[in-house]
Amino acid sequence: MSERTFARRFLAEVGTTPHQWLVRQRVLAARELLEQSDLAVEQVAARVGFASAVVLRDHFRRQVGVAPSTYRSRFAAVG
């Protein structure tokens, strides 16, 4: 199957592009790590597959509406 055919079929089935789906999954994983660990944002970014903390921060703000550090301060289970 070609990359383009895969992308079209993925969009038809899932309702989003493969890239957008992947970014969303990475942000969800980052949210869990921010809530449940004391890892630095840079470490969280690396663990979930973002190239850098800057990239994580950009996608995180777009999807969640706040910076990762703000999110952690509001929702962290780690005290």
Biopython code that builds the backbone (N, CA, C, O; Angstrom):
import numpy as np
from Bio.PDB.StructureBuilder import StructureBuilder

atoms = [
    (1, "MET", "N", (0.855, -1.165, 0.000)),
    (1, "MET", "CA", (0.000, 0.000, 0.000)),
    (1, "MET", "C", (0.904, 1.232, 0.000)),
    (1, "MET", "O", (1.891, 1.282, 0.734)),
    (2, "SER", "N", (0.575, 2.193, -0.798)),
    (2, "SER", "CA", (1.377, 3.415, -0.845)),
    (2, "SER", "C", (1.118, 4.275, 0.388)),
    (2, "SER", "O", (0.103, 4.136, 1.070)),
    (3, "GLU", "N", (2.049, 5.147, 0.645)),
    (3, "GLU", "CA", (1.911, 6.054, 1.784)),
    (3, "GLU", "C", (0.659, 6.922, 1.641)),
    (3, "GLU", "O", (-0.061, 7.146, 2.614)),
    (4, "ARG", "N", (0.410, 7.399, 0.449)),
    (4, "ARG", "CA", (-0.755, 8.252, 0.199)),
    (4, "ARG", "C", (-2.063, 7.489, 0.399)),
    (4, "ARG", "O", (-3.011, 8.015, 0.983)),
    (5, "THR", "N", (-2.113, 6.238, -0.091)),
    (5, "THR", "CA", (-3.312, 5.420, 0.096)),
    (5, "THR", "C", (-3.539, 5.152, 1.578)),
    (5, "THR", "O", (-4.666, 5.234, 2.066)),
    (6, "PHE", "N", (-2.470, 4.833, 2.285)),
    (6, "PHE", "CA", (-2.587, 4.619, 3.728)),
    (6, "PHE", "C", (-3.147, 5.868, 4.414)),
    (6, "PHE", "O", (-4.061, 5.773, 5.233)),
    (7, "ALA", "N", (-2.602, 7.025, 4.080)),
    (7, "ALA", "CA", (-3.046, 8.276, 4.704)),
    (7, "ALA", "C", (-4.528, 8.529, 4.420)),
    (7, "ALA", "O", (-5.266, 8.944, 5.314)),
    (8, "ARG", "N", (-4.960, 8.286, 3.199)),
    (8, "ARG", "CA", (-6.377, 8.479, 2.856)),
    (8, "ARG", "C", (-7.270, 7.518, 3.627)),
    (8, "ARG", "O", (-8.305, 7.917, 4.161)),
    (9, "ARG", "N", (-6.870, 6.258, 3.684)),
    (9, "ARG", "CA", (-7.672, 5.259, 4.406)),
    (9, "ARG", "C", (-7.680, 5.530, 5.906)),
    (9, "ARG", "O", (-8.707, 5.370, 6.564)),
    (10, "PHE", "N", (-6.543, 5.938, 6.441)),
    (10, "PHE", "CA", (-6.453, 6.280, 7.859)),
    (10, "PHE", "C", (-7.398, 7.430, 8.176)),
    (10, "PHE", "O", (-8.156, 7.371, 9.144)),
    (11, "LEU", "N", (-7.350, 8.469, 7.363)),
    (11, "LEU", "CA", (-8.226, 9.631, 7.549)),
    (11, "LEU", "C", (-9.691, 9.223, 7.486)),
    (11, "LEU", "O", (-10.498, 9.686, 8.291)),
    (12, "ALA", "N", (-10.037, 8.369, 6.546)),
    (12, "ALA", "CA", (-11.425, 7.929, 6.408)),
    (12, "ALA", "C", (-11.894, 7.125, 7.617)),
    (12, "ALA", "O", (-13.041, 7.256, 8.042)),
    (13, "GLU", "N", (-11.024, 6.303, 8.167)),
    (13, "GLU", "CA", (-11.399, 5.455, 9.303)),
    (13, "GLU", "C", (-11.325, 6.167, 10.645)),
    (13, "GLU", "O", (-12.207, 6.003, 11.488)),
    (14, "VAL", "N", (-10.280, 6.953, 10.844)),
    (14, "VAL", "CA", (-10.008, 7.534, 12.163)),
    (14, "VAL", "C", (-10.496, 8.980, 12.265)),
    (14, "VAL", "O", (-10.797, 9.464, 13.356)),
    (15, "GLY", "N", (-10.571, 9.659, 11.131)),
    (15, "GLY", "CA", (-11.059, 11.034, 11.146)),
    (15, "GLY", "C", (-9.973, 12.078, 11.301)),
    (15, "GLY", "O", (-10.268, 13.261, 11.468)),
    (16, "THR", "N", (-8.737, 11.660, 11.249)),
    (16, "THR", "CA", (-7.609, 12.581, 11.359)),
    (16, "THR", "C", (-6.436, 11.996, 10.577)),
    (16, "THR", "O", (-6.458, 10.824, 10.203)),
    (17, "THR", "N", (-5.430, 12.802, 10.334)),
    (17, "THR", "CA", (-4.263, 12.304, 9.614)),
    (17, "THR", "C", (-3.401, 11.457, 10.549)),
    (17, "THR", "O", (-3.488, 11.594, 11.769)),
    (18, "PRO", "N", (-2.571, 10.583, 9.981)),
    (18, "PRO", "CA", (-1.673, 9.805, 10.843)),
    (18, "PRO", "C", (-0.778, 10.692, 11.708)),
    (18, "PRO", "O", (-0.554, 10.389, 12.880)),
    (19, "HIS", "N", (-0.269, 11.776, 11.144)),
    (19, "HIS", "CA", (0.599, 12.676, 11.910)),
    (19, "HIS", "C", (-0.154, 13.315, 13.072)),
    (19, "HIS", "O", (0.349, 13.347, 14.195)),
    (20, "GLN", "N", (-1.347, 13.822, 12.810)),
    (20, "GLN", "CA", (-2.134, 14.447, 13.875)),
    (20, "GLN", "C", (-2.482, 13.438, 14.962)),
    (20, "GLN", "O", (-2.461, 13.769, 16.148)),
    (21, "TRP", "N", (-2.804, 12.208, 14.565)),
    (21, "TRP", "CA", (-3.111, 11.170, 15.541)),
    (21, "TRP", "C", (-1.897, 10.882, 16.418)),
    (21, "TRP", "O", (-2.012, 10.771, 17.638)),
    (22, "LEU", "N", (-0.736, 10.763, 15.781)),
    (22, "LEU", "CA", (0.490, 10.478, 16.518)),
    (22, "LEU", "C", (0.833, 11.591, 17.502)),
    (22, "LEU", "O", (1.198, 11.318, 18.646)),
    (23, "VAL", "N", (0.720, 12.820, 17.072)),
    (23, "VAL", "CA", (0.992, 13.954, 17.962)),
    (23, "VAL", "C", (0.026, 13.931, 19.143)),
    (23, "VAL", "O", (0.431, 14.159, 20.283)),
    (24, "ARG", "N", (-1.235, 13.660, 18.876)),
    (24, "ARG", "CA", (-2.240, 13.607, 19.954)),
    (24, "ARG", "C", (-1.894, 12.509, 20.959)),
    (24, "ARG", "O", (-2.014, 12.718, 22.166)),
    (25, "GLN", "N", (-1.469, 11.352, 20.478)),
    (25, "GLN", "CA", (-1.092, 10.256, 21.373)),
    (25, "GLN", "C", (0.128, 10.630, 22.211)),
    (25, "GLN", "O", (0.197, 10.301, 23.395)),
    (26, "ARG", "N", (1.081, 11.311, 21.600)),
    (26, "ARG", "CA", (2.272, 11.743, 22.333)),
    (26, "ARG", "C", (1.912, 12.757, 23.412)),
    (26, "ARG", "O", (2.454, 12.701, 24.516)),
    (27, "VAL", "N", (1.017, 13.671, 23.113)),
    (27, "VAL", "CA", (0.595, 14.658, 24.112)),
    (27, "VAL", "C", (-0.158, 13.969, 25.244)),
    (27, "VAL", "O", (0.024, 14.321, 26.410)),
    (28, "LEU", "N", (-0.995, 12.997, 24.919)),
    (28, "LEU", "CA", (-1.690, 12.242, 25.978)),
    (28, "LEU", "C", (-0.699, 11.524, 26.890)),
    (28, "LEU", "O", (-0.854, 11.527, 28.111)),
    (29, "ALA", "N", (0.312, 10.914, 26.294)),
    (29, "ALA", "CA", (1.341, 10.238, 27.089)),
    (29, "ALA", "C", (2.115, 11.244, 27.938)),
    (29, "ALA", "O", (2.461, 10.959, 29.084)),
    (30, "ALA", "N", (2.383, 12.416, 27.375)),
    (30, "ALA", "CA", (3.084, 13.461, 28.124)),
    (30, "ALA", "C", (2.244, 13.928, 29.311)),
    (30, "ALA", "O", (2.780, 14.163, 30.394)),
    (31, "ARG", "N", (0.943, 14.062, 29.116)),
    (31, "ARG", "CA", (0.070, 14.462, 30.220)),
    (31, "ARG", "C", (0.165, 13.466, 31.371)),
    (31, "ARG", "O", (0.262, 13.856, 32.535)),
    (32, "GLU", "N", (0.137, 12.179, 31.037)),
    (32, "GLU", "CA", (0.252, 11.162, 32.085)),
    (32, "GLU", "C", (1.573, 11.273, 32.824)),
    (32, "GLU", "O", (1.605, 11.219, 34.053)),
    (33, "LEU", "N", (2.661, 11.428, 32.086)),
    (33, "LEU", "CA", (3.971, 11.542, 32.738)),
    (33, "LEU", "C", (4.064, 12.805, 33.589)),
    (33, "LEU", "O", (4.649, 12.780, 34.672)),
    (34, "LEU", "N", (3.501, 13.892, 33.117)),
    (34, "LEU", "CA", (3.528, 15.136, 33.897)),
    (34, "LEU", "C", (2.720, 14.989, 35.183)),
    (34, "LEU", "O", (3.087, 15.551, 36.215)),
    (35, "GLU", "N", (1.631, 14.243, 35.124)),
    (35, "GLU", "CA", (0.797, 14.033, 36.308)),
    (35, "GLU", "C", (1.421, 13.051, 37.296)),
    (35, "GLU", "O", (1.289, 13.214, 38.509)),
    (36, "GLN", "N", (2.095, 12.040, 36.777)),
    (36, "GLN", "CA", (2.486, 10.918, 37.617)),
    (36, "GLN", "C", (3.977, 10.793, 37.898)),
    (36, "GLN", "O", (4.395, 9.859, 38.581)),
    (37, "SER", "N", (4.777, 11.706, 37.391)),
    (37, "SER", "CA", (6.221, 11.612, 37.627)),
    (37, "SER", "C", (6.789, 12.992, 37.920)),
    (37, "SER", "O", (6.108, 14.010, 37.793)),
    (38, "ASP", "N", (8.043, 12.995, 38.312)),
    (38, "ASP", "CA", (8.723, 14.272, 38.514)),
    (38, "ASP", "C", (9.814, 14.472, 37.469)),
    (38, "ASP", "O", (10.760, 15.227, 37.689)),
    (39, "LEU", "N", (9.680, 13.793, 36.329)),
    (39, "LEU", "CA", (10.636, 13.957, 35.230)),
    (39, "LEU", "C", (10.616, 15.398, 34.727)),
    (39, "LEU", "O", (9.570, 16.047, 34.716)),
    (40, "ALA", "N", (11.769, 15.885, 34.316)),
    (40, "ALA", "CA", (11.843, 17.212, 33.709)),
    (40, "ALA", "C", (11.096, 17.196, 32.374)),
    (40, "ALA", "O", (10.949, 16.144, 31.751)),
    (41, "VAL", "N", (10.633, 18.347, 31.948)),
    (41, "VAL", "CA", (9.900, 18.453, 30.692)),
    (41, "VAL", "C", (10.751, 17.912, 29.535)),
    (41, "VAL", "O", (10.217, 17.285, 28.619)),
    (42, "GLU", "N", (12.039, 18.143, 29.568)),
    (42, "GLU", "CA", (12.928, 17.630, 28.527)),
    (42, "GLU", "C", (12.904, 16.097, 28.495)),
    (42, "GLU", "O", (12.899, 15.490, 27.424)),
    (43, "GLN", "N", (12.889, 15.486, 29.675)),
    (43, "GLN", "CA", (12.842, 14.030, 29.760)),
    (43, "GLN", "C", (11.490, 13.496, 29.288)),
    (43, "GLN", "O", (11.423, 12.471, 28.609)),
    (44, "VAL", "N", (10.433, 14.187, 29.645)),
    (44, "VAL", "CA", (9.096, 13.801, 29.197)),
    (44, "VAL", "C", (9.040, 13.846, 27.674)),
    (44, "VAL", "O", (8.534, 12.919, 27.041)),
    (45, "ALA", "N", (9.555, 14.913, 27.091)),
    (45, "ALA", "CA", (9.553, 15.053, 25.633)),
    (45, "ALA", "C", (10.264, 13.878, 24.977)),
    (45, "ALA", "O", (9.758, 13.302, 24.014)),
    (46, "ALA", "N", (11.421, 13.525, 25.489)),
    (46, "ALA", "CA", (12.187, 12.416, 24.926)),
    (46, "ALA", "C", (11.446, 11.089, 25.092)),
    (46, "ALA", "O", (11.433, 10.273, 24.172)),
    (47, "ARG", "N", (10.843, 10.870, 26.232)),
    (47, "ARG", "CA", (10.148, 9.601, 26.492)),
    (47, "ARG", "C", (8.949, 9.385, 25.586)),
    (47, "ARG", "O", (8.649, 8.251, 25.209)),
    (48, "VAL", "N", (8.256, 10.471, 25.231)),
    (48, "VAL", "CA", (7.051, 10.317, 24.411)),
    (48, "VAL", "C", (7.330, 10.468, 22.919)),
    (48, "VAL", "O", (6.420, 10.321, 22.104)),
    (49, "GLY", "N", (8.582, 10.761, 22.551)),
    (49, "GLY", "CA", (8.940, 10.765, 21.149)),
    (49, "GLY", "C", (9.049, 12.102, 20.463)),
    (49, "GLY", "O", (9.173, 12.153, 19.239)),
    (50, "PHE", "N", (9.008, 13.190, 21.215)),
    (50, "PHE", "CA", (9.213, 14.499, 20.605)),
    (50, "PHE", "C", (10.711, 14.771, 20.511)),
    (50, "PHE", "O", (11.485, 14.310, 21.349)),
    (51, "ALA", "N", (11.109, 15.513, 19.500)),
    (51, "ALA", "CA", (12.524, 15.794, 19.254)),
    (51, "ALA", "C", (13.141, 16.656, 20.341)),
    (51, "ALA", "O", (14.341, 16.562, 20.603)),
    (52, "SER", "N", (12.332, 17.498, 20.979)),
    (52, "SER", "CA", (12.842, 18.391, 22.016)),
    (52, "SER", "C", (11.705, 18.870, 22.900)),
    (52, "SER", "O", (10.531, 18.674, 22.588)),
    (53, "ALA", "N", (12.071, 19.497, 24.004)),
    (53, "ALA", "CA", (11.070, 20.071, 24.900)),
    (53, "ALA", "C", (10.334, 21.219, 24.223)),
    (53, "ALA", "O", (9.158, 21.455, 24.502)),
    (54, "VAL", "N", (11.017, 21.930, 23.338)),
    (54, "VAL", "CA", (10.378, 23.044, 22.611)),
    (54, "VAL", "C", (9.223, 22.517, 21.760)),
    (54, "VAL", "O", (8.144, 23.111, 21.730)),
    (55, "VAL", "N", (9.454, 21.409, 21.076)),
    (55, "VAL", "CA", (8.409, 20.812, 20.240)),
    (55, "VAL", "C", (7.250, 20.333, 21.114)),
    (55, "VAL", "O", (6.086, 20.552, 20.778)),
    (56, "LEU", "N", (7.565, 19.686, 22.226)),
    (56, "LEU", "CA", (6.518, 19.250, 23.154)),
    (56, "LEU", "C", (5.704, 20.450, 23.628)),
    (56, "LEU", "O", (4.474, 20.416, 23.595)),
    (57, "ARG", "N", (6.375, 21.502, 24.065)),
    (57, "ARG", "CA", (5.663, 22.677, 24.576)),
    (57, "ARG", "C", (4.715, 23.258, 23.533)),
    (57, "ARG", "O", (3.591, 23.636, 23.860)),
    (58, "ASP", "N", (5.158, 23.330, 22.288)),
    (58, "ASP", "CA", (4.328, 23.885, 21.223)),
    (58, "ASP", "C", (3.069, 23.040, 21.019)),
    (58, "ASP", "O", (1.960, 23.574, 21.019)),
    (59, "HIS", "N", (3.230, 21.750, 20.847)),
    (59, "HIS", "CA", (2.075, 20.873, 20.633)),
    (59, "HIS", "C", (1.192, 20.808, 21.878)),
    (59, "HIS", "O", (-0.034, 20.776, 21.772)),
    (60, "PHE", "N", (1.808, 20.788, 23.042)),
    (60, "PHE", "CA", (1.050, 20.714, 24.291)),
    (60, "PHE", "C", (0.159, 21.941, 24.449)),
    (60, "PHE", "O", (-1.021, 21.818, 24.776)),
    (61, "ARG", "N", (0.721, 23.120, 24.217)),
    (61, "ARG", "CA", (-0.076, 24.352, 24.326)),
    (61, "ARG", "C", (-1.243, 24.356, 23.342)),
    (61, "ARG", "O", (-2.356, 24.753, 23.686)),
    (62, "ARG", "N", (-0.979, 23.914, 22.123)),
    (62, "ARG", "CA", (-2.047, 23.889, 21.106)),
    (62, "ARG", "C", (-3.189, 22.970, 21.507)),
    (62, "ARG", "O", (-4.356, 23.311, 21.316)),
    (63, "GLN", "N", (-2.863, 21.804, 22.065)),
    (63, "GLN", "CA", (-3.901, 20.826, 22.376)),
    (63, "GLN", "C", (-4.529, 21.007, 23.747)),
    (63, "GLN", "O", (-5.734, 20.817, 23.907)),
    (64, "VAL", "N", (-3.729, 21.372, 24.732)),
    (64, "VAL", "CA", (-4.217, 21.431, 26.111)),
    (64, "VAL", "C", (-4.568, 22.860, 26.530)),
    (64, "VAL", "O", (-5.435, 23.070, 27.378)),
    (65, "GLY", "N", (-3.892, 23.832, 25.933)),
    (65, "GLY", "CA", (-4.198, 25.223, 26.246)),
    (65, "GLY", "C", (-3.287, 25.868, 27.267)),
    (65, "GLY", "O", (-3.384, 27.069, 27.517)),
    (66, "VAL", "N", (-2.408, 25.090, 27.857)),
    (66, "VAL", "CA", (-1.446, 25.616, 28.827)),
    (66, "VAL", "C", (-0.090, 24.961, 28.588)),
    (66, "VAL", "O", (0.007, 23.944, 27.902)),
    (67, "ALA", "N", (0.943, 25.549, 29.154)),
    (67, "ALA", "CA", (2.287, 24.984, 29.058)),
    (67, "ALA", "C", (2.377, 23.716, 29.907)),
    (67, "ALA", "O", (1.630, 23.568, 30.875)),
    (68, "PRO", "N", (3.279, 22.803, 29.558)),
    (68, "PRO", "CA", (3.430, 21.582, 30.355)),
    (68, "PRO", "C", (3.708, 21.854, 31.837)),
    (68, "PRO", "O", (3.169, 21.157, 32.697)),
    (69, "SER", "N", (4.527, 22.838, 32.146)),
    (69, "SER", "CA", (4.826, 23.135, 33.555)),
    (69, "SER", "C", (3.581, 23.624, 34.299)),
    (69, "SER", "O", (3.382, 23.277, 35.463)),
    (70, "THR", "N", (2.755, 24.414, 33.645)),
    (70, "THR", "CA", (1.500, 24.875, 34.256)),
    (70, "THR", "C", (0.568, 23.700, 34.470)),
    (70, "THR", "O", (-0.058, 23.581, 35.524)),
    (71, "TYR", "N", (0.474, 22.838, 33.481)),
    (71, "TYR", "CA", (-0.358, 21.644, 33.590)),
    (71, "TYR", "C", (0.084, 20.804, 34.785)),
    (71, "TYR", "O", (-0.744, 20.363, 35.582)),
    (72, "ARG", "N", (1.387, 20.588, 34.905)),
    (72, "ARG", "CA", (1.905, 19.781, 36.016)),
    (72, "ARG", "C", (1.545, 20.409, 37.360)),
    (72, "ARG", "O", (1.127, 19.705, 38.279)),
    (73, "SER", "N", (1.702, 21.710, 37.480)),
    (73, "SER", "CA", (1.410, 22.350, 38.765)),
    (73, "SER", "C", (-0.059, 22.224, 39.145)),
    (73, "SER", "O", (-0.396, 22.220, 40.329)),
    (74, "ARG", "N", (-0.927, 22.121, 38.155)),
    (74, "ARG", "CA", (-2.365, 21.994, 38.429)),
    (74, "ARG", "C", (-2.803, 20.562, 38.688)),
    (74, "ARG", "O", (-3.705, 20.327, 39.492)),
    (75, "PHE", "N", (-2.171, 19.593, 38.012)),
    (75, "PHE", "CA", (-2.697, 18.239, 38.012)),
    (75, "PHE", "C", (-1.755, 17.159, 38.532)),
    (75, "PHE", "O", (-2.127, 15.985, 38.538)),
    (76, "ALA", "N", (-0.585, 17.505, 38.955)),
    (76, "ALA", "CA", (0.390, 16.490, 39.380)),
    (76, "ALA", "C", (-0.083, 15.748, 40.625)),
    (76, "ALA", "O", (-0.566, 16.347, 41.586)),
    (77, "ALA", "N", (0.068, 14.436, 40.580)),
    (77, "ALA", "CA", (-0.230, 13.606, 41.748)),
    (77, "ALA", "C", (0.992, 13.508, 42.634)),
    (77, "ALA", "O", (0.893, 13.180, 43.816)),
    (78, "VAL", "N", (2.151, 13.795, 42.048)),
    (78, "VAL", "CA", (3.413, 13.758, 42.796)),
    (78, "VAL", "C", (3.544, 15.051, 43.579)),
    (78, "VAL", "O", (3.401, 16.135, 43.013)),
    (79, "GLY", "N", (3.806, 14.954, 44.834)),
    (79, "GLY", "CA", (3.846, 16.162, 45.631)),
    (79, "GLY", "C", (5.170, 16.520, 46.015)),
    (79, "GLY", "O", (5.364, 17.526, 46.697)),
]
sb = StructureBuilder()
sb.init_structure("model")
sb.init_model(0)
sb.init_chain("A")
sb.init_seg("    ")
for serial, (resi, resn, name, xyz) in enumerate(atoms, 1):
    if name == "N":
        sb.init_residue(resn, " ", resi, " ")
    sb.init_atom(name, np.array(xyz, "f"), 0.0, 1.0, " ", f" {name:<3s}", serial, name[0])
structure = sb.get_structure()
